[in-house]
Amino acid sequence: MASDLSNIIKNEIVSTLESLLSVEGSVEDVSLVQDQISDSEQCIKVVSNFEFSNQSSSWTFFIPTLTGTKFEYLMLGGIADLKESIDDEITDAVKEIISTISGSITTSVNAQGFDDITGMKFTLGDSGVVKCADDINTNKTYKFIVKLNDESLIIYISFDDTMLSFVEQFSGGLVQSAPTQTSEEVAPQHSILSTLLGEESVDNLRLLFNIKLRLSVRLGTKVCLLRDVISWDIGEIIELSQMTNEPLDILVNGVVIGQGEAVIVDGKFGVKIKHIGVAKLD
């Protein structure tokens, strides 16, 4: 059975939009396109090409006019006028968003260690303005209703045959809930927390799980004199205490929680976790 990417896709769409547009977001619904699409409605079409495990797959994103204009408006901080039609600036903004979503999905999938999806990478393909009704294949296209703050917007994503088996939770026109864990499956973790904190404290702790934390990676440190700092200029090279072959500190909200090593994922820096917890930190 193929690994299911449905929740990863939803989560990365939301987190990318929240990050780029400075809004609170959620996916309200995902369904196969079954309703009539207006013949006059325009969409920005952007293709993302994915490669993984010696396979290739193309996803086609269709961003309707209202959604595209809203995206650009929010990217500009909501200080410009909301446009009524698609122009080059809106198209560029949408392409940037789709590229970031695709990159985030790729990074997240690779981090899961799936057996059937390895070494995933993507390239952005063709893009342009099309009539939605002419290009959208309703048999393979899903309509995502995305809520940004208090406004619901539509994103269409068309998957090819290669990817359909990896998005099974979208099949049937509804997003299925994640399987409920049995008491046996959650018992070990729950038992440890209960022993340390008590049942009531564990329940209260669950309320904090969606709090956002800032993760950072420390390349190295150095103690400097003030007279040295004020003498620095552009081009100055500062030698750090960290050796090139030593693990890097991973910090959450400024607190060291583990160590890792630097990696490159689709042209971006990443960190591969090697140790978690203070016990491993020397």
C-alpha atoms as an extended CHARMM CRD file, in Angstrom:
* protein
*
       282  EXT
         1         1  MET       CA              0.0000000000        0.0000000000        0.0000000000  PROA      1               0.0000000000
         2         2  ALA       CA              1.3920000000        3.3740000000       -1.0260000000  PROA      2               0.0000000000
         3         3  SER       CA              2.3500000000        5.9310000000        1.6000000000  PROA      3               0.0000000000
         4         4  ASP       CA             -0.3210000000        8.5970000000        1.9130000000  PROA      4               0.0000000000
         5         5  LEU       CA              0.7630000000       12.2130000000        1.4600000000  PROA      5               0.0000000000
         6         6  SER       CA             -2.6590000000       13.7860000000        1.9560000000  PROA      6               0.0000000000
         7         7  ASN       CA             -2.0220000000       15.3100000000        5.3710000000  PROA      7               0.0000000000
         8         8  ILE       CA              1.4790000000       16.4480000000        4.3960000000  PROA      8               0.0000000000
         9         9  ILE       CA              0.0730000000       18.2980000000        1.3860000000  PROA      9               0.0000000000
        10        10  LYS       CA             -2.6260000000       19.9840000000        3.4640000000  PROA      10              0.0000000000
        11        11  ASN       CA             -0.2270000000       20.9340000000        6.2550000000  PROA      11              0.0000000000
        12        12  GLU       CA              2.4180000000       22.3720000000        3.9340000000  PROA      12              0.0000000000
        13        13  ILE       CA             -0.1530000000       24.4200000000        2.0010000000  PROA      13              0.0000000000
        14        14  VAL       CA             -1.3580000000       25.9610000000        5.2560000000  PROA      14              0.0000000000
        15        15  SER       CA              2.0790000000       26.5560000000        6.7900000000  PROA      15              0.0000000000
        16        16  THR       CA              3.4230000000       28.1120000000        3.5770000000  PROA      16              0.0000000000
        17        17  LEU       CA              0.4750000000       30.4890000000        3.2160000000  PROA      17              0.0000000000
        18        18  GLU       CA              0.6860000000       31.4500000000        6.8850000000  PROA      18              0.0000000000
        19        19  SER       CA              4.3970000000       32.1690000000        6.5430000000  PROA      19              0.0000000000
        20        20  LEU       CA              4.3180000000       34.0830000000        3.2510000000  PROA      20              0.0000000000
        21        21  LEU       CA              1.0450000000       35.9600000000        3.7600000000  PROA      21              0.0000000000
        22        22  SER       CA              1.1820000000       36.5710000000        7.5400000000  PROA      22              0.0000000000
        23        23  VAL       CA             -2.2880000000       35.0960000000        8.1120000000  PROA      23              0.0000000000
        24        24  GLU       CA             -3.8930000000       32.3030000000       10.0830000000  PROA      24              0.0000000000
        25        25  GLY       CA             -4.8710000000       29.4920000000        7.7440000000  PROA      25              0.0000000000
        26        26  SER       CA             -6.5810000000       26.1340000000        7.6030000000  PROA      26              0.0000000000
        27        27  VAL       CA             -7.8930000000       23.7060000000        4.9900000000  PROA      27              0.0000000000
        28        28  GLU       CA            -11.6610000000       23.5580000000        5.4680000000  PROA      28              0.0000000000
        29        29  ASP       CA            -12.4210000000       20.8970000000        2.8940000000  PROA      29              0.0000000000
        30        30  VAL       CA            -10.9270000000       18.8660000000        0.0520000000  PROA      30              0.0000000000
        31        31  SER       CA            -13.1360000000       17.2900000000       -2.5940000000  PROA      31              0.0000000000
        32        32  LEU       CA            -13.0400000000       16.0570000000       -6.1640000000  PROA      32              0.0000000000
        33        33  VAL       CA            -14.1250000000       18.7630000000       -8.5760000000  PROA      33              0.0000000000
        34        34  GLN       CA            -17.7300000000       17.9420000000       -9.2940000000  PROA      34              0.0000000000
        35        35  ASP       CA            -19.4350000000       21.3030000000       -9.5100000000  PROA      35              0.0000000000
        36        36  GLN       CA            -19.6090000000       23.3520000000      -12.6740000000  PROA      36              0.0000000000
        37        37  ILE       CA            -16.6870000000       25.6950000000      -13.2820000000  PROA      37              0.0000000000
        38        38  SER       CA            -17.6020000000       28.9300000000      -14.9930000000  PROA      38              0.0000000000
        39        39  ASP       CA            -16.5220000000       29.0420000000      -18.6320000000  PROA      39              0.0000000000
        40        40  SER       CA            -15.3220000000       32.6070000000      -18.1800000000  PROA      40              0.0000000000
        41        41  GLU       CA            -13.3280000000       32.0620000000      -14.9700000000  PROA      41              0.0000000000
        42        42  GLN       CA             -9.5800000000       32.4330000000      -15.3630000000  PROA      42              0.0000000000
        43        43  CYS       CA             -6.9330000000       30.5460000000      -13.4230000000  PROA      43              0.0000000000
        44        44  ILE       CA             -3.1920000000       30.8560000000      -13.0630000000  PROA      44              0.0000000000
        45        45  LYS       CA             -1.8440000000       27.4460000000      -14.0540000000  PROA      45              0.0000000000
        46        46  VAL       CA              1.4580000000       26.3450000000      -12.4970000000  PROA      46              0.0000000000
        47        47  VAL       CA              3.0110000000       22.8970000000      -13.0020000000  PROA      47              0.0000000000
        48        48  SER       CA              5.3020000000       21.3130000000      -10.4110000000  PROA      48              0.0000000000
        49        49  ASN       CA              7.3320000000       18.3190000000      -11.5650000000  PROA      49              0.0000000000
        50        50  PHE       CA              8.3790000000       15.8450000000       -8.8580000000  PROA      50              0.0000000000
        51        51  GLU       CA             10.8910000000       13.0220000000       -9.0420000000  PROA      51              0.0000000000
        52        52  PHE       CA             11.2440000000       10.2810000000       -6.4240000000  PROA      52              0.0000000000
        53        53  SER       CA             12.2220000000        6.5940000000       -6.2600000000  PROA      53              0.0000000000
        54        54  ASN       CA             12.9000000000        6.4590000000      -10.0260000000  PROA      54              0.0000000000
        55        55  GLN       CA              9.4140000000        7.8160000000      -10.7200000000  PROA      55              0.0000000000
        56        56  SER       CA              8.1840000000       11.1730000000      -11.9380000000  PROA      56              0.0000000000
        57        57  SER       CA              4.9320000000       12.9760000000      -11.3200000000  PROA      57              0.0000000000
        58        58  SER       CA              3.4270000000       16.2830000000      -12.4140000000  PROA      58              0.0000000000
        59        59  TRP       CA              1.0180000000       18.2460000000      -10.2420000000  PROA      59              0.0000000000
        60        60  THR       CA             -0.8710000000       21.1060000000      -11.8100000000  PROA      60              0.0000000000
        61        61  PHE       CA             -2.0070000000       23.9360000000       -9.5670000000  PROA      61              0.0000000000
        62        62  PHE       CA             -4.8990000000       26.1190000000      -10.7180000000  PROA      62              0.0000000000
        63        63  ILE       CA             -5.3260000000       29.3810000000       -8.8090000000  PROA      63              0.0000000000
        64        64  PRO       CA             -8.5920000000       31.2240000000       -9.6360000000  PROA      64              0.0000000000
        65        65  THR       CA             -8.6040000000       34.9850000000      -10.1380000000  PROA      65              0.0000000000
        66        66  LEU       CA            -10.0250000000       35.8100000000       -6.7010000000  PROA      66              0.0000000000
        67        67  THR       CA             -7.4910000000       33.6070000000       -4.9390000000  PROA      67              0.0000000000
        68        68  GLY       CA             -4.5660000000       34.9250000000       -6.9780000000  PROA      68              0.0000000000
        69        69  THR       CA             -5.4420000000       38.5780000000       -6.4480000000  PROA      69              0.0000000000
        70        70  LYS       CA             -5.8640000000       37.9450000000       -2.7300000000  PROA      70              0.0000000000
        71        71  PHE       CA             -2.5000000000       36.2080000000       -2.5300000000  PROA      71              0.0000000000
        72        72  GLU       CA             -0.6800000000       39.1720000000       -4.0670000000  PROA      72              0.0000000000
        73        73  TYR       CA             -2.6420000000       41.6300000000       -1.9310000000  PROA      73              0.0000000000
        74        74  LEU       CA             -1.6000000000       39.8370000000        1.2690000000  PROA      74              0.0000000000
        75        75  MET       CA              2.0210000000       39.4190000000        0.1380000000  PROA      75              0.0000000000
        76        76  LEU       CA              2.1740000000       43.2060000000       -0.2220000000  PROA      76              0.0000000000
        77        77  GLY       CA              0.9380000000       43.5730000000        3.3330000000  PROA      77              0.0000000000
        78        78  GLY       CA             -2.6240000000       44.5040000000        2.4140000000  PROA      78              0.0000000000
        79        79  ILE       CA             -1.6670000000       48.1050000000        1.7340000000  PROA      79              0.0000000000
        80        80  ALA       CA             -2.3240000000       48.2000000000       -2.0170000000  PROA      80              0.0000000000
        81        81  ASP       CA             -5.6500000000       48.0050000000       -3.8060000000  PROA      81              0.0000000000
        82        82  LEU       CA             -7.0880000000       44.5450000000       -4.4180000000  PROA      82              0.0000000000
        83        83  LYS       CA             -6.9010000000       43.9490000000       -8.1550000000  PROA      83              0.0000000000
        84        84  GLU       CA             -9.8650000000       42.6900000000      -10.1440000000  PROA      84              0.0000000000
        85        85  SER       CA             -7.9530000000       40.7090000000      -12.7700000000  PROA      85              0.0000000000
        86        86  ILE       CA             -4.7480000000       38.7180000000      -13.1680000000  PROA      86              0.0000000000
        87        87  ASP       CA             -1.6030000000       40.5410000000      -14.2400000000  PROA      87              0.0000000000
        88        88  ASP       CA              2.1180000000       39.6840000000      -14.3630000000  PROA      88              0.0000000000
        89        89  GLU       CA              2.6960000000       40.6980000000      -10.7410000000  PROA      89              0.0000000000
        90        90  ILE       CA             -0.0660000000       38.3910000000       -9.5240000000  PROA      90              0.0000000000
        91        91  THR       CA              1.2450000000       35.5480000000      -11.6810000000  PROA      91              0.0000000000
        92        92  ASP       CA              4.7610000000       35.9860000000      -10.2460000000  PROA      92              0.0000000000
        93        93  ALA       CA              3.4000000000       36.0380000000       -6.6830000000  PROA      93              0.0000000000
        94        94  VAL       CA              1.4280000000       32.8380000000       -7.2860000000  PROA      94              0.0000000000
        95        95  LYS       CA              4.4500000000       31.0930000000       -8.8360000000  PROA      95              0.0000000000
        96        96  GLU       CA              6.5300000000       31.9890000000       -5.7900000000  PROA      96              0.0000000000
        97        97  ILE       CA              3.8560000000       30.5780000000       -3.4790000000  PROA      97              0.0000000000
        98        98  ILE       CA              3.4940000000       27.3410000000       -5.4740000000  PROA      98              0.0000000000
        99        99  SER       CA              7.2700000000       26.9240000000       -5.6180000000  PROA      99              0.0000000000
       100       100  THR       CA              7.5120000000       27.3440000000       -1.8420000000  PROA      100             0.0000000000
       101       101  ILE       CA              4.6440000000       24.9170000000       -1.2260000000  PROA      101             0.0000000000
       102       102  SER       CA              6.2780000000       22.3300000000       -3.5240000000  PROA      102             0.0000000000
       103       103  GLY       CA              9.6220000000       22.7450000000       -1.7930000000  PROA      103             0.0000000000
       104       104  SER       CA              8.0360000000       22.4050000000        1.6410000000  PROA      104             0.0000000000
       105       105  ILE       CA              6.1890000000       19.2500000000        0.5950000000  PROA      105             0.0000000000
       106       106  THR       CA              9.4260000000       17.8000000000       -0.7880000000  PROA      106             0.0000000000
       107       107  THR       CA             11.3420000000       18.5400000000        2.4050000000  PROA      107             0.0000000000
       108       108  SER       CA              8.5900000000       17.1430000000        4.6070000000  PROA      108             0.0000000000
       109       109  VAL       CA              8.2160000000       13.9450000000        2.5560000000  PROA      109             0.0000000000
       110       110  ASN       CA             11.9610000000       13.3060000000        2.5880000000  PROA      110             0.0000000000
       111       111  ALA       CA             12.0300000000       13.7750000000        6.3560000000  PROA      111             0.0000000000
       112       112  GLN       CA              9.4470000000       10.9980000000        6.8450000000  PROA      112             0.0000000000
       113       113  GLY       CA             11.7170000000        8.2470000000        5.5470000000  PROA      113             0.0000000000
       114       114  PHE       CA              9.0240000000        6.5540000000        3.4540000000  PROA      114             0.0000000000
       115       115  ASP       CA             10.1710000000        3.3250000000        1.7810000000  PROA      115             0.0000000000
       116       116  ASP       CA              8.3250000000        4.0280000000       -1.4790000000  PROA      116             0.0000000000
       117       117  ILE       CA              9.0860000000        7.7520000000       -1.7470000000  PROA      117             0.0000000000
       118       118  THR       CA             12.8010000000        8.4590000000       -1.4540000000  PROA      118             0.0000000000
       119       119  GLY       CA             15.0090000000       11.2700000000       -2.6630000000  PROA      119             0.0000000000
       120       120  MET       CA             12.0740000000       13.4610000000       -3.6440000000  PROA      120             0.0000000000
       121       121  LYS       CA             12.8900000000       16.6740000000       -5.5120000000  PROA      121             0.0000000000
       122       122  PHE       CA             10.9320000000       19.1090000000       -7.6250000000  PROA      122             0.0000000000
       123       123  THR       CA             11.3040000000       21.6240000000      -10.4080000000  PROA      123             0.0000000000
       124       124  LEU       CA              8.8170000000       24.2850000000      -11.3610000000  PROA      124             0.0000000000
       125       125  GLY       CA              7.3750000000       23.7240000000      -14.8280000000  PROA      125             0.0000000000
       126       126  ASP       CA              5.2280000000       25.7210000000      -17.2050000000  PROA      126             0.0000000000
       127       127  SER       CA              2.8700000000       28.4400000000      -16.0350000000  PROA      127             0.0000000000
       128       128  GLY       CA              0.3380000000       30.7800000000      -17.5730000000  PROA      128             0.0000000000
       129       129  VAL       CA             -3.1790000000       32.1450000000      -17.4570000000  PROA      129             0.0000000000
       130       130  VAL       CA             -5.8810000000       29.7800000000      -18.7210000000  PROA      130             0.0000000000
       131       131  LYS       CA             -9.6310000000       29.3220000000      -18.6360000000  PROA      131             0.0000000000
       132       132  CYS       CA            -10.2600000000       27.0480000000      -15.6630000000  PROA      132             0.0000000000
       133       133  ALA       CA            -13.0320000000       25.0530000000      -17.3310000000  PROA      133             0.0000000000
       134       134  ASP       CA            -10.8770000000       24.2560000000      -20.3730000000  PROA      134             0.0000000000
       135       135  ASP       CA             -7.8660000000       22.8560000000      -18.5060000000  PROA      135             0.0000000000
       136       136  ILE       CA             -9.1770000000       21.2560000000      -15.3220000000  PROA      136             0.0000000000
       137       137  ASN       CA             -9.7180000000       17.4890000000      -15.5560000000  PROA      137             0.0000000000
       138       138  THR       CA            -12.4650000000       16.8690000000      -13.0140000000  PROA      138             0.0000000000
       139       139  ASN       CA            -11.5600000000       13.1790000000      -12.6720000000  PROA      139             0.0000000000
       140       140  LYS       CA             -8.1330000000       13.9380000000      -11.2210000000  PROA      140             0.0000000000
       141       141  THR       CA             -8.4820000000       17.4130000000       -9.7380000000  PROA      141             0.0000000000
       142       142  TYR       CA             -9.2230000000       18.2570000000       -6.1260000000  PROA      142             0.0000000000
       143       143  LYS       CA            -10.6690000000       21.4920000000       -4.8560000000  PROA      143             0.0000000000
       144       144  PHE       CA             -9.0380000000       22.7550000000       -1.6820000000  PROA      144             0.0000000000
       145       145  ILE       CA            -11.0720000000       25.2940000000        0.2650000000  PROA      145             0.0000000000
       146       146  VAL       CA             -8.4770000000       27.2290000000        2.2210000000  PROA      146             0.0000000000
       147       147  LYS       CA             -9.5030000000       29.6200000000        4.9640000000  PROA      147             0.0000000000
       148       148  LEU       CA             -7.1840000000       32.5860000000        5.4370000000  PROA      148             0.0000000000
       149       149  ASN       CA             -8.2250000000       34.5920000000        8.4740000000  PROA      149             0.0000000000
       150       150  ASP       CA            -11.9890000000       34.8180000000        7.8980000000  PROA      150             0.0000000000
       151       151  GLU       CA            -12.0320000000       34.3840000000        4.1050000000  PROA      151             0.0000000000
       152       152  SER       CA            -12.3950000000       31.1100000000        2.2090000000  PROA      152             0.0000000000
       153       153  LEU       CA            -10.4470000000       30.7800000000       -1.0550000000  PROA      153             0.0000000000
       154       154  ILE       CA            -10.1740000000       27.9910000000       -3.6220000000  PROA      154             0.0000000000
       155       155  ILE       CA             -7.0700000000       26.1930000000       -4.8700000000  PROA      155             0.0000000000
       156       156  TYR       CA             -7.3280000000       23.4010000000       -7.4480000000  PROA      156             0.0000000000
       157       157  ILE       CA             -4.6490000000       20.7010000000       -7.6550000000  PROA      157             0.0000000000
       158       158  SER       CA             -4.6430000000       18.1210000000      -10.4440000000  PROA      158             0.0000000000
       159       159  PHE       CA             -2.6140000000       14.9560000000       -9.7830000000  PROA      159             0.0000000000
       160       160  ASP       CA             -1.4390000000       12.5680000000      -12.4830000000  PROA      160             0.0000000000
       161       161  ASP       CA             -1.9100000000        8.7910000000      -12.3610000000  PROA      161             0.0000000000
       162       162  THR       CA              1.4250000000        8.2470000000      -10.6290000000  PROA      162             0.0000000000
       163       163  MET       CA              0.3980000000       10.3330000000       -7.6320000000  PROA      163             0.0000000000
       164       164  LEU       CA             -3.2480000000        9.3100000000       -7.2300000000  PROA      164             0.0000000000
       165       165  SER       CA             -2.3680000000        6.2590000000       -5.1360000000  PROA      165             0.0000000000
       166       166  PHE       CA             -0.4150000000        8.5040000000       -2.7400000000  PROA      166             0.0000000000
       167       167  VAL       CA             -3.3720000000       10.7680000000       -1.9590000000  PROA      167             0.0000000000
       168       168  GLU       CA             -5.9270000000        8.1540000000       -0.9870000000  PROA      168             0.0000000000
       169       169  GLN       CA             -7.3780000000       10.2520000000        1.8240000000  PROA      169             0.0000000000
       170       170  PHE       CA             -8.6380000000       12.6600000000       -0.8180000000  PROA      170             0.0000000000
       171       171  SER       CA            -10.4820000000        9.9120000000       -2.6950000000  PROA      171             0.0000000000
       172       172  GLY       CA            -14.2420000000        9.7760000000       -2.6270000000  PROA      172             0.0000000000
       173       173  GLY       CA            -14.5270000000       13.5430000000       -2.4000000000  PROA      173             0.0000000000
       174       174  LEU       CA            -13.8370000000       13.7660000000        1.3230000000  PROA      174             0.0000000000
       175       175  VAL       CA            -10.7700000000       14.0380000000        3.4870000000  PROA      175             0.0000000000
       176       176  GLN       CA            -10.7810000000       11.1640000000        5.9200000000  PROA      176             0.0000000000
       177       177  SER       CA             -9.6850000000       11.7490000000        9.4720000000  PROA      177             0.0000000000
       178       178  ALA       CA             -6.3870000000       10.2850000000       10.5380000000  PROA      178             0.0000000000
       179       179  PRO       CA             -6.8250000000        6.8270000000       12.0810000000  PROA      179             0.0000000000
       180       180  THR       CA             -7.5620000000        6.9980000000       15.7760000000  PROA      180             0.0000000000
       181       181  GLN       CA             -4.7880000000        5.4610000000       17.8430000000  PROA      181             0.0000000000
       182       182  THR       CA             -5.8130000000        2.6980000000       20.1820000000  PROA      182             0.0000000000
       183       183  SER       CA             -5.0680000000        2.8820000000       23.8630000000  PROA      183             0.0000000000
       184       184  GLU       CA             -2.3740000000        0.2230000000       23.3740000000  PROA      184             0.0000000000
       185       185  GLU       CA             -0.6150000000        2.3570000000       20.7470000000  PROA      185             0.0000000000
       186       186  VAL       CA             -0.4760000000        5.4940000000       22.8830000000  PROA      186             0.0000000000
       187       187  ALA       CA              0.0000000000        3.7560000000       26.2130000000  PROA      187             0.0000000000
       188       188  PRO       CA              3.8210000000        3.8740000000       26.4680000000  PROA      188             0.0000000000
       189       189  GLN       CA              4.1310000000        7.6150000000       25.8200000000  PROA      189             0.0000000000
       190       190  HSD       CA              0.9920000000        8.4410000000       27.8070000000  PROA      190             0.0000000000
       191       191  SER       CA              2.1670000000        6.2770000000       30.7230000000  PROA      191             0.0000000000
       192       192  ILE       CA              5.5150000000        8.0380000000       30.9570000000  PROA      192             0.0000000000
       193       193  LEU       CA              3.9130000000       11.4850000000       30.8630000000  PROA      193             0.0000000000
       194       194  SER       CA              1.3100000000       10.4450000000       33.4100000000  PROA      194             0.0000000000
       195       195  THR       CA              3.9850000000        9.1700000000       35.7740000000  PROA      195             0.0000000000
       196       196  LEU       CA              5.9440000000       12.4020000000       35.5440000000  PROA      196             0.0000000000
       197       197  LEU       CA              3.1100000000       14.9080000000       35.4310000000  PROA      197             0.0000000000
       198       198  GLY       CA             -0.1380000000       13.2340000000       36.4600000000  PROA      198             0.0000000000
       199       199  GLU       CA             -3.2480000000       12.6430000000       34.3600000000  PROA      199             0.0000000000
       200       200  GLU       CA             -4.6320000000       16.1610000000       34.6730000000  PROA      200             0.0000000000
       201       201  SER       CA             -1.3180000000       17.7640000000       33.7340000000  PROA      201             0.0000000000
       202       202  VAL       CA             -1.0320000000       15.5400000000       30.6600000000  PROA      202             0.0000000000
       203       203  ASP       CA             -4.4600000000       16.6490000000       29.4550000000  PROA      203             0.0000000000
       204       204  ASN       CA             -3.4980000000       20.2860000000       30.0170000000  PROA      204             0.0000000000
       205       205  LEU       CA             -0.2290000000       19.7530000000       28.1640000000  PROA      205             0.0000000000
       206       206  ARG       CA             -2.1390000000       18.6810000000       25.0410000000  PROA      206             0.0000000000
       207       207  LEU       CA             -3.5700000000       22.2050000000       24.8370000000  PROA      207             0.0000000000
       208       208  LEU       CA             -0.0600000000       23.4720000000       24.1200000000  PROA      208             0.0000000000
       209       209  PHE       CA              0.7890000000       21.1560000000       21.2200000000  PROA      209             0.0000000000
       210       210  ASN       CA             -0.1380000000       23.7170000000       18.5220000000  PROA      210             0.0000000000
       211       211  ILE       CA              2.0080000000       26.5170000000       19.9460000000  PROA      211             0.0000000000
       212       212  LYS       CA              4.5720000000       27.6200000000       17.3590000000  PROA      212             0.0000000000
       213       213  LEU       CA              8.2300000000       27.5050000000       18.3890000000  PROA      213             0.0000000000
       214       214  ARG       CA             11.2460000000       28.9910000000       16.6230000000  PROA      214             0.0000000000
       215       215  LEU       CA             13.8490000000       26.4240000000       15.6280000000  PROA      215             0.0000000000
       216       216  SER       CA             17.3870000000       27.5440000000       14.8890000000  PROA      216             0.0000000000
       217       217  VAL       CA             20.7550000000       25.9180000000       14.3070000000  PROA      217             0.0000000000
       218       218  ARG       CA             23.9140000000       27.3580000000       15.8520000000  PROA      218             0.0000000000
       219       219  LEU       CA             26.9320000000       27.2570000000       13.5860000000  PROA      219             0.0000000000
       220       220  GLY       CA             29.3140000000       28.2830000000       16.3700000000  PROA      220             0.0000000000
       221       221  THR       CA             30.0790000000       30.9000000000       19.0150000000  PROA      221             0.0000000000
       222       222  LYS       CA             32.9080000000       33.2140000000       19.9610000000  PROA      222             0.0000000000
       223       223  VAL       CA             33.5760000000       35.5480000000       22.8750000000  PROA      223             0.0000000000
       224       224  CYS       CA             34.6810000000       38.9320000000       21.5620000000  PROA      224             0.0000000000
       225       225  LEU       CA             35.8590000000       42.1440000000       23.1580000000  PROA      225             0.0000000000
       226       226  LEU       CA             33.8030000000       45.2500000000       22.5300000000  PROA      226             0.0000000000
       227       227  ARG       CA             36.8100000000       47.0350000000       21.0050000000  PROA      227             0.0000000000
       228       228  ASP       CA             37.0890000000       44.2380000000       18.4350000000  PROA      228             0.0000000000
       229       229  VAL       CA             33.3780000000       44.3260000000       17.5830000000  PROA      229             0.0000000000
       230       230  ILE       CA             33.3130000000       48.0700000000       16.8880000000  PROA      230             0.0000000000
       231       231  SER       CA             36.3260000000       47.7210000000       14.6060000000  PROA      231             0.0000000000
       232       232  TRP       CA             34.6720000000       45.1630000000       12.3110000000  PROA      232             0.0000000000
       233       233  ASP       CA             33.9320000000       46.1900000000        8.7410000000  PROA      233             0.0000000000
       234       234  ILE       CA             32.4350000000       44.6060000000        5.6370000000  PROA      234             0.0000000000
       235       235  GLY       CA             34.5410000000       41.6320000000        4.5700000000  PROA      235             0.0000000000
       236       236  GLU       CA             35.7790000000       40.8440000000        8.0820000000  PROA      236             0.0000000000
       237       237  ILE       CA             36.1930000000       37.1080000000        8.7180000000  PROA      237             0.0000000000
       238       238  ILE       CA             35.3670000000       35.9560000000       12.2480000000  PROA      238             0.0000000000
       239       239  GLU       CA             36.6840000000       32.5830000000       13.3140000000  PROA      239             0.0000000000
       240       240  LEU       CA             34.1980000000       30.5820000000       15.3960000000  PROA      240             0.0000000000
       241       241  SER       CA             34.9200000000       28.0240000000       18.0910000000  PROA      241             0.0000000000
       242       242  GLN       CA             33.1110000000       25.2310000000       16.2430000000  PROA      242             0.0000000000
       243       243  MET       CA             35.2180000000       22.7930000000       14.2160000000  PROA      243             0.0000000000
       244       244  THR       CA             33.9510000000       21.9100000000       10.7220000000  PROA      244             0.0000000000
       245       245  ASN       CA             33.4790000000       18.2300000000       11.6320000000  PROA      245             0.0000000000
       246       246  GLU       CA             31.6300000000       18.8580000000       14.9070000000  PROA      246             0.0000000000
       247       247  PRO       CA             27.8390000000       18.5360000000       15.2340000000  PROA      247             0.0000000000
       248       248  LEU       CA             25.7480000000       21.6940000000       15.2410000000  PROA      248             0.0000000000
       249       249  ASP       CA             23.5400000000       22.6960000000       18.1530000000  PROA      249             0.0000000000
       250       250  ILE       CA             19.7760000000       22.6150000000       17.4770000000  PROA      250             0.0000000000
       251       251  LEU       CA             17.8460000000       25.1800000000       19.4890000000  PROA      251             0.0000000000
       252       252  VAL       CA             14.1300000000       25.6600000000       20.0820000000  PROA      252             0.0000000000
       253       253  ASN       CA             13.2770000000       29.1440000000       21.3400000000  PROA      253             0.0000000000
       254       254  GLY       CA             16.9460000000       29.6160000000       22.1950000000  PROA      254             0.0000000000
       255       255  VAL       CA             17.2670000000       26.3990000000       24.2320000000  PROA      255             0.0000000000
       256       256  VAL       CA             19.5660000000       23.6090000000       23.0010000000  PROA      256             0.0000000000
       257       257  ILE       CA             17.5070000000       20.4350000000       22.5250000000  PROA      257             0.0000000000
       258       258  GLY       CA             19.8120000000       18.3260000000       20.3730000000  PROA      258             0.0000000000
       259       259  GLN       CA             22.5860000000       18.1470000000       17.8090000000  PROA      259             0.0000000000
       260       260  GLY       CA             22.6810000000       17.5680000000       14.0750000000  PROA      260             0.0000000000
       261       261  GLU       CA             24.6030000000       18.0280000000       10.8700000000  PROA      261             0.0000000000
       262       262  ALA       CA             24.0470000000       20.4510000000        8.0190000000  PROA      262             0.0000000000
       263       263  VAL       CA             22.5050000000       19.1030000000        4.8080000000  PROA      263             0.0000000000
       264       264  ILE       CA             21.3260000000       20.5790000000        1.5140000000  PROA      264             0.0000000000
       265       265  VAL       CA             17.6970000000       19.9150000000        0.5040000000  PROA      265             0.0000000000
       266       266  ASP       CA             16.6690000000       21.2370000000       -2.9200000000  PROA      266             0.0000000000
       267       267  GLY       CA             19.1540000000       24.0910000000       -2.7520000000  PROA      267             0.0000000000
       268       268  LYS       CA             18.2170000000       25.0770000000        0.8140000000  PROA      268             0.0000000000
       269       269  PHE       CA             20.0920000000       24.5010000000        4.0370000000  PROA      269             0.0000000000
       270       270  GLY       CA             18.6250000000       21.9090000000        6.3790000000  PROA      270             0.0000000000
       271       271  VAL       CA             19.7130000000       20.0220000000        9.4630000000  PROA      271             0.0000000000
       272       272  LYS       CA             19.7360000000       16.2620000000        9.9790000000  PROA      272             0.0000000000
       273       273  ILE       CA             19.0590000000       15.4290000000       13.6200000000  PROA      273             0.0000000000
       274       274  LYS       CA             21.7160000000       13.1540000000       15.1670000000  PROA      274             0.0000000000
       275       275  HSD       CA             20.8520000000       13.4060000000       18.8560000000  PROA      275             0.0000000000
       276       276  ILE       CA             17.8630000000       14.6850000000       20.8150000000  PROA      276             0.0000000000
       277       277  GLY       CA             17.9700000000       15.5020000000       24.5410000000  PROA      277             0.0000000000
       278       278  VAL       CA             20.5460000000       16.9270000000       26.9170000000  PROA      278             0.0000000000
       279       279  ALA       CA             21.9550000000       13.4930000000       27.7510000000  PROA      279             0.0000000000
       280       280  LYS       CA             23.7940000000       13.3730000000       24.4220000000  PROA      280             0.0000000000
       281       281  LEU       CA             25.1600000000       16.9020000000       24.6920000000  PROA      281             0.0000000000
       282       282  ASP       CA             28.7440000000       17.0320000000       25.9290000000  PROA      282             0.0000000000
